[in-house]
Amino acid sequence: MSGRQAGRCAGPQRGHARRGRAIRCPGHPCGGTVLGVFDSQTLGPGFELSSEHLLIQRTVREFIEAEMAPVVGDYLEHDAFPEAVVRGLADIGVMGLPFPEEYGGSGAGMVAFALALEEIARVSPSVAAIVFAHSSPATLIFLNGTEEQKREWLVQLAEGRIVGAIGLTEPSGGSDAGAVRTKASWDGTSWILNGSKTFITNAGTPMSGVAVVAATTELESGSGLSSFIIPADAPGFETGEPLHKIGWRAADTREIFLRDCRLSPTSLLGKPGEGLRQMLTAVTYGRVCVAAIASGLARACFEQGRGYARERVAFGRPIADNQGVAFKLVDVAVGLAAARLLTYRAAALVDGGQPFRAEASMAKLHATETAFEAARQAIQIHGAYGISREQPVSWLLGEAKVLEIVEGTSEIQRMLLARLLGISE
């Protein structure tokens, strides 16, 4: 990735050379191919990437190419948690990118974290999902925790010594966060939790250390939903068998069972009754992360589809020369460019301390639907090879479908945006 200021390329002019099928522009910031649209120092007006952003992006990319790409297929094939990869990402600081240095992070912010997630997702959305899911409990503790809670848990999470989980979704539903049935009662000395959660990522891995779980409380001081920090070794905290999914196959996903799970008074995050606000805020942050993952996945689809279309010869010429194929890739590229702009717009608002709820939903909605369509078209371009499990592109449709579901379905995003935009009550 070039560190020079990106400019506009007017196409093959004097001094530009045509090499093979791609127009390349030696010495020009665009990089000479369509990847210049996605690999420039600027994402658009007001979205200049700093030297720190570029360094983080390059560091993550080099790690992925050297350490993750050669092995991640085995983890996907066996639905296995990639512990060595996750520890490697922790070693280069990925797990703590959004969090302050005083709590074990780097203070790089949400734009940097989104760049890292996009890079990881280009090779494995499943691994990106592990990192994103880990950031949710860390975000809850950072935004709502006491100094003691941050020192005890956020530092470990940001440094990547443990991975964390967030427990909101239950067997009876997920999008209706206010309908949680897990109960928390106070017996005078301890909190006692009973209930279950499902589709919880990072709860049962060898690195799992903590979960932040939502439960209903009925107290004079605060009724409603409350959040609790639960150590993975807490008595009464149990996990089920891994759930097998069509995507995110390397991301360990299980049920959580709370059976008279006894917790200390300091396990309560914030005040009783504040849990709904806390969880919805964490989900909003998560939508920016999912949009970044979806952008990386869509980019992988574009790159694989373009590469195959330029190499596959039918009726005497590359299939990329057929408009029916070329236009599919153009549509994917346009959707991807828009998805990235929406994603980094939302991330920049986070870093600037500005409201970003609508922007997060827009980014999540567009990026995930773009990713699903990109995966569908990439498989279509590959033809019969696209449905062979030996081809990396065959895995991407399932990965993309998961992204349309998590952190609120596309329908939830449209419903929320209709309210935020003043369209409906």
ZAVO-592315 format. One line per 2 residues: number of its first residue (from 1); their letters; for each residue x, y, z of C-alpha. Coordinates in pm, whole numbers. Example, Ala and Ser with C-alpha at 12.3 -4.5 7.8 and 13.67 -1.06 7.14 Angstrom:
<atoms>
1 = as = 1230 -450 780 | 1367 -106 714;
</atoms>
This chain:
<atoms>
1 = ms = 0 0 0 | 149 328 -107;
3 = gr = 206 594 153 | 179 871 -106;
5 = qa = -120 1097 -132 | -377 940 -361;
7 = gr = -481 1135 -665 | -697 1087 -970;
9 = ca = -598 867 -1257 | -724 985 -1593;
11 = gp = -637 653 -1752 | -357 546 -1983;
13 = qr = -181 867 -2078 | 174 943 -2188;
15 = gh = 420 733 -1990 | 158 475 -1902;
17 = ar = 204 124 -2030 | -38 -152 -2106;
19 = rg = 91 -479 -1968 | -117 -785 -2030;
21 = ra = -487 -718 -1974 | -454 -456 -1699;
23 = ir = -374 -89 -1750 | -93 -5 -1513;
25 = cp = 32 342 -1429 | 398 327 -1311;
27 = gh = 462 562 -1024 | 98 670 -1001;
29 = pc = -77 666 -662 | -374 469 -798;
31 = gg = -156 158 -812 | -244 103 -1174;
33 = tv = -541 -134 -1134 | -892 -123 -1000;
35 = lg = -751 -208 -657 | -644 155 -650;
37 = vf = -1010 231 -582 | -983 37 -256;
39 = ds = -613 70 -173 | -563 446 -164;
41 = qt = -454 670 118 | -785 852 99;
43 = lg = -1128 689 111 | -1293 1004 -16;
45 = pg = -1338 1368 92 | -1273 1397 465;
47 = fe = -1143 1041 498 | -766 1079 487;
49 = ls = -583 783 635 | -299 878 866;
51 = se = 46 723 859 | -57 530 1171;
53 = hl = -362 390 991 | -148 281 698;
55 = li = 107 119 928 | -166 -74 1110;
57 = qr = -320 -185 781 | 17 -296 645;
59 = tv = 113 -477 967 | -215 -669 976;
61 = re = -192 -754 606 | 163 -887 640;
63 = fi = 65 -1103 936 | -237 -1241 752;
65 = ea = -41 -1329 442 | 247 -1487 633;
67 = em = 77 -1649 934 | -297 -1680 879;
69 = ap = -365 -1748 513 | -160 -2071 497;
71 = vv = -345 -2236 787 | -694 -2088 818;
73 = gd = -850 -2335 572 | -783 -2624 810;
75 = yl = -966 -2445 1092 | -1264 -2378 868;
77 = eh = -1274 -2735 744 | -1293 -2870 1100;
79 = da = -1496 -2590 1264 | -1199 -2535 1494;
81 = fp = -1106 -2228 1695 | -779 -2086 1551;
83 = ea = -604 -2025 1881 | -256 -1972 1733;
85 = vv = -392 -1716 1485 | -586 -1527 1751;
87 = rg = -282 -1516 1979 | -77 -1390 1687;
89 = la = -328 -1110 1622 | -308 -1024 1992;
91 = di = 71 -1009 1970 | 55 -742 1697;
93 = gv = -200 -542 1897 | -519 -602 1700;
95 = mg = -737 -696 1998 | -679 -365 2170;
97 = lp = -684 -122 1877 | -995 77 1985;
99 = fp = -904 100 2354 | -676 343 2542;
101 = ee = -316 256 2618 | -379 286 2992;
103 = yg = -605 -20 2966 | -380 -232 2748;
105 = gs = -484 -102 2407 | -318 123 2153;
107 = ga = -572 404 2137 | -579 384 1758;
109 = gm = -956 420 1736 | -1244 274 1539;
111 = va = -1117 362 1191 | -799 166 1262;
113 = fa = -999 -124 1403 | -1227 -127 1097;
115 = la = -924 -134 868 | -787 -432 1059;
117 = le = -1119 -618 1048 | -1150 -556 674;
119 = ei = -801 -693 612 | -867 -1004 822;
121 = ar = -1203 -1064 654 | -1045 -1061 309;
123 = vs = -892 -1396 403 | -1127 -1521 674;
125 = ps = -1450 -1354 788 | -1463 -1620 1060;
127 = va = -1144 -1497 1222 | -1261 -1137 1185;
129 = ai = -1582 -1241 1363 | -1381 -1370 1659;
131 = vf = -1201 -1036 1689 | -1522 -835 1651;
133 = ah = -1717 -1048 1902 | -1428 -1010 2146;
135 = ss = -1447 -632 2117 | -1812 -619 2230;
137 = pa = -1764 -714 2599 | -1449 -502 2605;
139 = tl = -1650 -206 2477 | -1920 -263 2740;
141 = if = -1663 -264 3019 | -1477 36 2878;
143 = ln = -1793 248 2847 | -1966 139 3169;
145 = gt = -1717 -23 3403 | -1562 104 3720;
147 = ee = -1189 165 3733 | -1152 -163 3921;
149 = qk = -1349 -354 3653 | -1142 -199 3376;
151 = re = -816 -288 3547 | -930 -644 3614;
153 = wl = -1093 -726 3281 | -1041 -465 3011;
155 = vq = -662 -485 3031 | -669 -862 2979;
157 = la = -912 -827 2689 | -729 -544 2517;
159 = eg = -395 -725 2544 | -556 -1041 2408;
161 = ri = -459 -1259 2701 | -819 -1380 2709;
163 = vg = -1112 -1354 2469 | -1451 -1231 2576;
165 = ai = -1813 -1297 2488 | -2136 -1101 2508;
167 = gl = -2453 -1282 2617 | -2769 -1114 2494;
169 = te = -2946 -1349 2249 | -3169 -1615 2405;
171 = ps = -3351 -1918 2263 | -3675 -1718 2265;
173 = gg = -3533 -1435 2052 | -3249 -1199 1980;
175 = sd = -3356 -873 1815 | -3604 -791 2092;
177 = ag = -3338 -711 2349 | -3597 -608 2603;
179 = av = -3753 -955 2615 | -3466 -1122 2802;
181 = rt = -3582 -1402 3032 | -3257 -1465 3220;
183 = ka = -3311 -1351 3579 | -3073 -1195 3829;
185 = sw = -3172 -1184 4196 | -2994 -1026 4491;
187 = dg = -2979 -1231 4812 | -2817 -965 5026;
189 = ts = -2455 -1067 4959 | -2441 -1195 4599;
191 = wi = -2610 -1182 4262 | -2761 -1513 4151;
193 = ln = -2830 -1562 3781 | -3050 -1824 3615;
195 = gs = -3126 -1860 3246 | -2967 -1940 2914;
197 = kt = -2819 -1767 2610 | -2762 -1896 2260;
199 = fi = -2548 -1819 1955 | -2275 -1682 2181;
201 = tn = -1935 -1642 2017 | -1610 -1691 2213;
203 = ag = -1772 -1844 2524 | -1617 -2191 2508;
205 = tp = -1269 -2156 2361 | -936 -2234 2529;
207 = ms = -884 -1857 2554 | -1230 -1769 2689;
209 = gv = -1200 -1571 3010 | -1511 -1360 3062;
211 = av = -1863 -1294 2936 | -2084 -989 2982;
213 = va = -2440 -1116 3013 | -2777 -940 3017;
215 = at = -3032 -1039 3281 | -3352 -887 3418;
217 = te = -3355 -746 3771 | -3650 -642 3986;
219 = le = -3525 -404 4249 | -3650 -79 4397;
221 = sg = -3317 76 4294 | -3347 -35 3934;
223 = sg = -3572 -277 3751 | -3533 -398 3396;
225 = ls = -3228 -524 3212 | -2889 -522 3382;
227 = sf = -2543 -632 3266 | -2313 -862 3459;
229 = ii = -1946 -951 3419 | -1912 -1328 3456;
231 = pa = -1571 -1499 3478 | -1554 -1812 3265;
233 = da = -1476 -2020 3575 | -1765 -1885 3782;
235 = pg = -1968 -2156 3961 | -2291 -2220 3771;
237 = fe = -2159 -2084 3440 | -2167 -2361 3180;
239 = tg = -2140 -2382 2801 | -2303 -2624 2559;
241 = ep = -2156 -2804 2262 | -2037 -2599 1963;
243 = lh = -2310 -2499 1720 | -2237 -2583 1355;
245 = ki = -2315 -2296 1119 | -2311 -2227 745;
247 = gw = -2061 -1946 806 | -1825 -1821 1076;
249 = ra = -1715 -2183 1104 | -1390 -2103 1284;
251 = ad = -1573 -1879 1532 | -1670 -2091 1832;
253 = tr = -2044 -2042 1895 | -2236 -2209 2179;
255 = ei = -2516 -2187 2428 | -2454 -2051 2776;
257 = fl = -2634 -2197 3078 | -2658 -2008 3407;
259 = rd = -2765 -2235 3691 | -2763 -2051 4023;
261 = cr = -2456 -1870 3899 | -2336 -1679 4206;
263 = ls = -2150 -1352 4146 | -1992 -1091 4370;
265 = pt = -2150 -745 4409 | -1876 -602 4187;
267 = sl = -1993 -811 3891 | -2275 -565 3815;
269 = lg = -2180 -338 3524 | -2308 12 3589;
271 = kp = -2634 38 3779 | -2935 -196 3789;
273 = ge = -3172 -126 3503 | -2907 26 3273;
275 = gl = -2845 -294 3079 | -3072 -228 2783;
277 = rq = -2905 102 2705 | -2562 -56 2752;
279 = ml = -2634 -352 2526 | -2792 -146 2249;
281 = ta = -2490 84 2251 | -2256 -213 2219;
283 = vt = -2465 -350 1933 | -2442 -15 1755;
285 = yg = -2062 -24 1780 | -2080 -383 1659;
287 = rv = -2268 -281 1344 | -1969 -72 1234;
289 = cv = -1747 -375 1290 | -1978 -603 1092;
291 = aa = -1984 -352 807 | -1604 -358 798;
293 = ia = -1603 -739 789 | -1862 -736 512;
295 = sg = -1646 -493 314 | -1351 -727 343;
297 = la = -1561 -1023 236 | -1702 -834 -64;
299 = ra = -1351 -738 -161 | -1243 -1102 -149;
301 = cf = -1536 -1190 -373 | -1442 -920 -620;
303 = eq = -1076 -1020 -628 | -1149 -1390 -669;
305 = gr = -1421 -1331 -927 | -1207 -1093 -1128;
307 = gy = -904 -1321 -1115 | -1100 -1623 -1234;
309 = ar = -1285 -1427 -1506 | -957 -1304 -1653;
311 = er = -803 -1651 -1653 | -1097 -1867 -1758;
313 = va = -1115 -1899 -2135 | -1440 -1997 -2309;
315 = fg = -1519 -1975 -2678 | -1169 -1853 -2746;
317 = rp = -1149 -1558 -2507 | -1146 -1482 -2133;
319 = ia = -1496 -1477 -1992 | -1420 -1131 -1848;
321 = dn = -1456 -1000 -2204 | -1826 -1091 -2193;
323 = qg = -2039 -804 -2068 | -2259 -1045 -1877;
325 = va = -1959 -1131 -1660 | -1783 -795 -1660;
327 = fk = -2094 -606 -1552 | -2140 -836 -1252;
329 = lv = -1793 -741 -1130 | -1852 -372 -1197;
331 = dv = -2169 -381 -987 | -1981 -554 -705;
333 = av = -1704 -294 -720 | -1951 -5 -704;
335 = gl = -2136 -161 -412 | -1808 -226 -233;
337 = aa = -1683 129 -280 | -2008 263 -133;
339 = ar = -1995 13 154 | -1646 123 250;
341 = ll = -1741 490 245 | -2042 424 469;
343 = ty = -1834 207 701 | -1548 451 749;
345 = ra = -1787 742 775 | -1950 569 1073;
347 = aa = -1610 474 1218 | -1487 832 1185;
349 = lv = -1794 956 1371 | -1712 714 1654;
351 = dg = -1357 846 1672 | -1486 1203 1667;
353 = gq = -1727 1145 1952 | -2027 1221 1730;
355 = pf = -2365 1040 1713 | -2339 747 1473;
357 = ra = -2646 531 1528 | -2806 592 1189;
359 = ea = -2473 576 1007 | -2389 244 1174;
361 = sm = -2719 93 1059 | -2676 229 707;
363 = ak = -2324 88 685 | -2427 -249 825;
365 = lh = -2731 -277 599 | -2558 -181 276;
367 = at = -2226 -356 338 | -2376 -689 437;
369 = et = -2625 -696 151 | -2344 -599 -85;
371 = af = -2130 -882 54 | -2405 -1138 3;
373 = ea = -2464 -1029 -355 | -2088 -1021 -418;
375 = ar = -2056 -1378 -293 | -2348 -1491 -508;
377 = qa = -2199 -1333 -817 | -1848 -1464 -747;
379 = iq = -1983 -1818 -727 | -2186 -1765 -1044;
381 = ih = -1877 -1646 -1229 | -1686 -1955 -1117;
383 = ga = -1961 -2181 -1250 | -1929 -2542 -1139;
385 = yg = -1601 -2465 -964 | -1787 -2216 -748;
387 = is = -1980 -2490 -572 | -1672 -2705 -509;
389 = re = -1565 -2697 -144 | -1205 -2702 -264;
391 = qp = -1250 -2348 -400 | -1222 -2069 -139;
393 = vs = -1503 -1878 -308 | -1749 -2155 -220;
395 = wl = -1725 -2069 151 | -1811 -1704 113;
397 = lg = -2188 -1724 60 | -2245 -1880 402;
399 = ea = -2010 -1628 561 | -2200 -1343 397;
401 = kv = -2541 -1471 506 | -2430 -1473 870;
403 = le = -2332 -1107 838 | -2685 -1018 725;
405 = iv = -2821 -1173 1046 | -2588 -1072 1332;
407 = eg = -2619 -740 1516 | -2971 -700 1380;
409 = ts = -3106 -837 1054 | -3148 -625 742;
411 = ei = -3515 -590 833 | -3424 -459 1179;
413 = qr = -3187 -204 1023 | -3457 -80 786;
415 = ml = -3709 -58 1068 | -3463 134 1285;
417 = la = -3364 368 1003 | -3727 441 922;
419 = rl = -3765 571 1276 | -3432 756 1289;
421 = lg = -3504 927 957 | -3851 1038 1067;
423 = is = -4030 814 818 | -4234 618 1070;
425 = e = -4306 622 1442;
</atoms>
